[in-house]
Structures are given as C-alpha cells and as structure tokens.
Amino acid sequence: MSAPLCLLFDSDGALVDSEILLAEVMADVLPRYGLPFTAAQYMEEFRGVRFLTIMLELEDRHRRLDEAQRQAMETSMRELMEARMRKRLMPIAGMTEALLALHEHPRAVVSNGPERKIRCAMECVGFTDHFGDNLFSAYSLGVWKPDPALYLRAAEAMGHPPQRCVVIDDAAAGLAAGMQVIHLNRFPAEETTPAGALAVHHARDLPAAVQRLSQRAIGSSLTLQRSIK
C-alpha cells in the first residue's frame, strides 16, 4: 500500500469562510485613508489577492499614501479582522466532517496571510488539532502565491515530494508546483477550474476526491514498477 498523500490546504475560502469578513473590514478601513472601497469590490475583483497588491492598485486609482499611513492602515485592518474572526468566523460548510474523514493524511495550511491570522482562524473554528504547527505563511517564508515556491517549501518541510502532495484550492500555484490539485470551486458560475485540476463544489466531496487521486497515484506507481522490471 502507498503512503497517504500529503494535503496542503489554503485557508481563506477553503478551510474557513473568512473572505466576506475581510471584504467588510477593508470596506470599513480603506475609505478612512482616502481609498474608496466596497465589500462587493473585493469579492468581484480582488479575492485571494495579496493585501499589499490591492493597496497599491487602489493608490494608483485614487491617491498615494506615505509609509506611515500604509502601516497604520494595515495595523487597523489586521486588528479589526482578528476581532471579527473571533466573533463570527465559521468553517467552510462540510469541512469539519471532511477533515475528520481525511485524518490519516498528513496535512498543512499554506496561506498568503500572516501566521498570526492563520493560527487565529484555526483556533476560531476548532481546526488546531487537525494541523498543529503545520502552518506555512507567505509572510514568514517571503514568497507569495501564485509563486509555486510557497507550496514547494511547504512540501519540503512536510517531508513529501511534490508529486505526493495534493493542493486544495489554489489551482494555478499548485499545478505550477507539479502537485495534484483539487479545486474547491464553490462558485462554479463565477470561477473556472483550470485544466489539470479536479473540481469539487462542496467540502463533503473532498474525501472521495482525495481517494480518487490516491488510487491514481497507486496505479502510476504500479505501472512504473512494471516498466522497471
């Protein structure tokens, strides 16, 4: 029997339903600094984009901030986001049951967010026991998705080669890293699953999708062994 595949989860929008909270927080904070912004704008235009990238784009459209203003704005946003997460954050529907069903697989969280935010999210929804300290932050490692290096570093730290890893949600970065990908596409009318990724539309379908990829990996391994003989 082949060893279980290593599962590398995104956090926002994959494990936890935090994107609407982030959209609301940005809509509250950014206009205070002369950067008009709405929650709908985040969901339609900037979902999953690094905060610094969003801020610089808005500055190009509206007004330039100095470094002190940028730091103050980010601090305000992070503090408000943490407060709202602790009050309102929920897991993605079906994810609690999916993680229990996938308990035999090594797993980690790989996120563009700061480690403090990742830890807070896991604590708020009761996922700390599922991931422990296997939390890989772009801020800590100095590389941001869609750069596949973030996933490659996480896989190396977890002790698994890329081909034995399954990325859950970040399809483009995962495919670029040479990993198998399950795209949790909860908005199929708005998002397209890239070629090469396996699409599921609800977290309850994750265990079956992982099983399918595991069987595919076993089949590939057997084929390779026969060709060597």
Secondary structure, DSSP 8 states (H G I E B T S, - for coil): -----EEEE-SBTTTB--HHHHHHHHHHHGGGGT----HHHIIIIITT--HHHHHHHHHHHS----HHHHHHHHHHHHHHHHHHHHHH--B-TTHHHHHHHTTTS-EEEEESS-HHHHHHHHHHTT-HHHHTT-EEEHHHHT--TTSTHHHHHHHHHHT--GGGEEEES-HHHHHHTT-EEEEE-S-TTT----TTSEEESSGGGHHHHHHHHHHHHHHHHHHHHHHH-
